[in-house]
Amino acid sequence: MAGKNSKNKKPIKTGENKSTNQNRSAQILFAIFAIILILSMVLSAVSNF
C-alpha cells in the first residue's frame, strides 16, 4: 500500500508543476499585455496635448 501511494504521488506532483508553470507563463503574458496597453493609452493621451 505504501509503495503504491508513493508512486501515485509522483505524477500528481509533476502535473501540479506543469499547471503552476502554465499559470506563471499566463501571468507573465498578461502582465506584458497590460503594460503595452497602458503605454499605448499614455502615448495616446500625450499626443492629444
NORDA-V40933 format. One record per residue. N is the residue number from 1. RES is the residue in three letters. SS is DSSP state (a for helix, b for strand, c for the rest). Layout:
N:RES:SS  N:RES:SS
This chain:
1:MET:c  2:ALA:a  3:GLY:a  4:LYS:a  5:ASN:a  6:SER:a  7:LYS:a  8:ASN:a  9:LYS:a  10:LYS:a  11:PRO:a  12:ILE:a  13:LYS:a  14:THR:a  15:GLY:a  16:GLU:a  17:ASN:a  18:LYS:a  19:SER:a  20:THR:a  21:ASN:a  22:GLN:a  23:ASN:a  24:ARG:a  25:SER:a  26:ALA:a  27:GLN:a  28:ILE:a  29:LEU:a  30:PHE:a  31:ALA:a  32:ILE:a  33:PHE:a  34:ALA:a  35:ILE:a  36:ILE:a  37:LEU:a  38:ILE:a  39:LEU:a  40:SER:a  41:MET:a  42:VAL:a  43:LEU:a  44:SER:a  45:ALA:a  46:VAL:a  47:SER:a  48:ASN:a  49:PHE:c
